[in-house]
Amino acid sequence: SIFETLKSSFGCDSVVMHRVVVKPDPKTFNYYVKMKKENDGDGRDWDNAMSGEDFAAYLPLAPDGATFYVAAGTYKPVYDANGIIPADTATMTYRINSSVTIIGGYPDTITKVGTPSDPTVNKTIFSGDILGDDEEKDIEETEECEHFSITKGTDPEKLFSVNIDGNCDITFKNLMITDANDGINLNSKNETQKINLYLDSIRFVHMSNTAINSSRKGLLKVENTDFYRNNQCVIVPMNVDFKKVNFEENYGILYYDEGGEYARFDSCFFKGNMGALNSQCPLTITNSEFTESCGNVIVLSNTKEDVVIDNCKFYDNSSDNIIVTQQANLLIDKSRFERNIISNGVVSNNLTSNNSVFVENKQKESASLIVLYGEANLSNDTFDSNVVGSVIVGLSLDNSLFRCVFSNNNVEYVLNYPSGITKGIVEECWFDGNEAQYLVLAAQNGKQIFNKSTFSNNDAITLLSVINISSDVNEDVYVLFENNTIVNNEVSETLINQAFSFVKYVNNTIVGNNIGSDFINYYYGYTQDVSLPFVGNLIFGNRFKYFCQHAL
């Protein structure tokens, strides 16, 4: 700092302070930083480390490829984006104008260059709590969980701000970033340029707006990082790659704006979050866990792109919906949904599910585990001990269930196909020990095939009800019930309710069922042959009042 006295002819002199910052040597790429400067303070090594204030001045002037090694301590911004000490602390920021790397986690007493970083012991913190007056404040509370924000007023709008004319790569490692409106805000002067941001072992805490906020395309790659009690974690149009990242008690997780090509989450942990992981591009989530979430949706996709859920766990959540893909193709593989309290579980346009388990889920109100608006193919899935309105509701196109198990569920319907199915296939499935009003309801649909499936030990008002599955003009609209086993069910009214439908019963084994009224309740109103195709079935040991109640 240089002080200059300006003489005045009126007898009132002025003293002006000029702050001079020496631009870093473009040939120097390694700088060392401590809370207070050491010796020369030029940052050439730990013994001559620059101060935190000088770091704030040097950072926007650093050449491409520069690395700053920052010792333990709590650092706060000093200048605004123009390098001036502002009166308004909200404009204070760490400005980045080049491709740089910032690494923390070094001891505050370090002297030897090359000493490894250890962020678990040495905390390097960049904080926007300029006056030390921030405090937690509840911004929303539900019966299921609480969520927090930060009382803001003195915090910077952007703790780290990037505004670059050109492509760049920025790396943060082994740091804590706390108490600001935005933690890292990315922008570029040229919309065609890309910013790549690499984060490793970062902890974002108490961002009152967004931890990472970008308006530019590029790559966001995050590893071994924590997001804790932020309003929103990520808002970007970038390609997103997260691995071993924890999201805990955040109001929002991800809003993925249009523009990116993919979003990937691998081995991530989500706990107690309110908002959704909301993607507008192909989304892949693998080996991850979601628990204690309490918002409207946990995973949301509003695009036609594919969504993949592979080897994931959703448990102990209290959310209106777990997964909603309104247009996307949804693939669920080897995943587990357990002890969730829901309005609906999975709502999908086109669903493929394999080797997944839905167990002990309960409804907030009349809920469905799976709601289908398009084609669906489920194989080797297990639905056990759920208390919901329906296990599966199918509303349109083709549905196929293969080797699925439905056991010990307490529901109104196990399968509820009220309308719109062009073709439904239930093959080699097992329905055992369920309590339901209707085990299967199929109405106003196209061809329905039940083949090689077992219905055993269920307690229902009606086991199978088919309504309006017939056509005067299309002989391919019917129900085929073939090679199934129906055994030891308790049915208070009707085993099979067949109304205005054409049903073929072929080679079924129906044994030991206790039926309160009708074996078959048969209504017909079409001009087709009203005969009841009943061929090759093995029926014995059943108790009922009437084998067939028949009305035209």
Secondary structure, 3 states (H helix, E strand, C coil): CEEEEECCCCCCCEEEEECCCCCCCCCCCEEEECCCCCCCCCCCCHHHCECHHHHHHHHHHCCCCEEEEEECEEECCCCCCCCCCCCCHHHCCEEECCCEEEEEEECCCCCCCCCCCCCCCCCEEEECCCCCCCCEEEEEECCCCEEEEECCCCCCCEEEEEEECCCEEEEEEEEEEEEEEEEEEEEECCCCCCEEEEEEEEEEEEEEEEEEEECCCCEEEEECCEEECCCEEEEECCEEEEECCEEECCCEEEEECCCCCCEEEECCEEECCCCCEEECCCEEEECCEEECCCCCEEEEECCCCCEEEECCEEECCEEEEEEEEEEEEEEEECCEEECCEEEEEEEEEEEEEECCEEECCEEEEEEEEEEECCCEEEECCEEECCEEEEEEEECCEEEEEECCEEECCEEEEEEEECCCEEEEEEECCEEECCEEEEEEEEECCCEEEEECCEEECCEEEEEEEEECCCCCCCCCCCEEEECCEEECCEEEEEEEEEECCCEEEECCEEECCEECCEEEEEECCCCCCCCCCEECCEEECCECCEEEEEEC
